[in-house]
Amino acid sequence: MLAERMGQLATESLVLVGQLPVAFQCLAAALEDLHWSTRKPKHVLMAALVAVALDRLDDVRRQVSE
């Protein structure tokens, strides 16, 4: 289910669904999945997600420029 939701980002990243953009809902779903699978606090997981994103800024630049 999470993979399906993430797949929507390519075409619906700016579409509002339930008052939140799909991208935010996907991030929240990923955070929940990580929380339940690792039992780590959500603030720790969010920090790790941000750190990985910052490490991969070139990948993000490439993706948004396509």
Phi, psi and omega in degrees: 000318179297318180297320177298316181296318179295327178297336179290340184302323184299324184250343187234023188298338180253002181281135178274130176229115180060038177076354178239137175301150181305323180301319179292321179295322178293319177297316178297320179294319178296318179298316178298316180300313179296318180301312183287329182278335182250339184063020176275153177298145183298325180293327177291317180294320179296320177299320179293319178298317179294318179299317178295317179299318179294325177292338185245033181300324178297322176296320178296315179302316179297318182295319183280344179269354179283000000 
